[in-house]
Amino acid sequence: MPIDLKKALGATALATAILAGAGSAMAADLRVNIAADPSMIDPITYSELIAGQVISNMYESFTAIDADGQVIPALAESWEPLEGNLGFRFKLREGVKFHSGREFTAEDVKFSFEELLRPGNKAGLNAPYLDVVVGADAMKDGSADTLSGVTVVDDYTVEVAFTRPDVLFPIYPIYLFDSGIVEEAGPEWYNKVSAGTGAFKFENWSRGQKVELAAHADYWGGAPATDGVEFVVIPSPETAMAMFETGDLDVMVVDGPSMRRVLGNPELKERAITAARAQVRYLAMNSDLYEPFKDKRVREAVCRSLDQDAMIAGLYSGAAKPLYGQVTEGVAGYNPDLPKIEYDPEKAKALLAEAGYPNGDGLPPIKLSTTEPNKNQHLYFASQLQEILNMPVDVELVERGTHLKSINSGQTPFFAWGWSAGYPDGLYFLSQLWYSDSPYNRGWKNAEFDALIDKASMTADNKERYAIYHEAEGMLMDDWGTCPLPVSTLMATVRDGVSGVAIQPFGLVPFADVTIAE
């Protein structure tokens, strides 16, 4: 949903939002399925979706996203731009307690930023947001030990100075954490305790089984009404379904293969909650690793060999929408006027022949890499490309952690994956996936596109900024830099007696307000 940035980022900022308080009595743990172990459990190296489901219940940022997908204040009550839009002054929320019991202050903001930039910490998704801060480069190359662009004005006021304007900075999901935790628990503190301000704190991680969180009684929004949350590792959607039906799960995140069963069962369908997913799906074609992908005609031929309508019906049981760009519906900056990508096998064959590969002759063999839960989708992609283009492609199953490391380091030539928005603005998708200098670039790079993204990040006016997004997105699609894939509906089912579970385009809302009837 669009955000009025002139209002949100102005001197008045957003009105203070107080989350709902706790229920009348503590209850049992809330049990929720996750498809695999999180790749990490700390806010520094955080870089993948399953970890985000867990971590978002423990750590918070300046702002949060509510059940309607709107930005609301969290650890910052308000903010105002510095002169020339070269930074922001943040007024922090008072009375916030870390899981350690220490009070959250401006010193913790500075510490969090510095740890995300410190060499050797292998920081993940949150770190690139800080590149614009004065002194970030010196921190990253080790020539400075402190971040000069962050000024602690007083305990509850902090100024962050930029080298160039970045109008979206207050809504970035930069997790803030306890500056006393390293001294207290050692350098690997994240395996023992959590250092956040969220409604739940880390308790235990039994790898391959579950991650356990306990309620944070001093949570600033009110103590949670559950004892804690158990994220149960269940790789098989069928097993998750069986456990939900026998009462061994309170909330089931419904994966693609289970959607047909849920939608076809009136009782399960009645318990389901859904949202349009703020996640792009795409097919990545890395021309640095596979020579034919350097030809635009080959990339277009691949895209026109995939039938999104057939995928929606067969793979998603109708619970999905086609995607023709790289910003999803419901996210600020979405362009509803992008041309449809037509499924056209004959044109695909002709394009491949024009590129010098008639009937696939001369195409080197290539692996289409994926993980076990996504195998069926990739088998469909491979069969289409083999049948229509005679492309020598085989599906390669890779362990999830290994796959993530490979695609994030640009070492995988051909794969389909998803990218969930970290904040409700289209710049997230465009900058994270396709900006040349992004650590998560998926294999297409263009200097003119980069210049548009730089311009957008300095444009506070919504209408003007969205127009820049549309131009950049059109450039990406005109060059067939990727093949957009259907975006599935987010779905979860909730058992009787559980209330307060909410889902929005960015996933399940953290469980602070959930209650379980005795």
Summary of the structure (lengths in Angstrom):
residues: 518
radius of gyration: 23.1
end to end distance: 36.5
largest distance: 70.7
contacts: 1750
relative contact order: 0.16
helix: 32%
strand: 22%
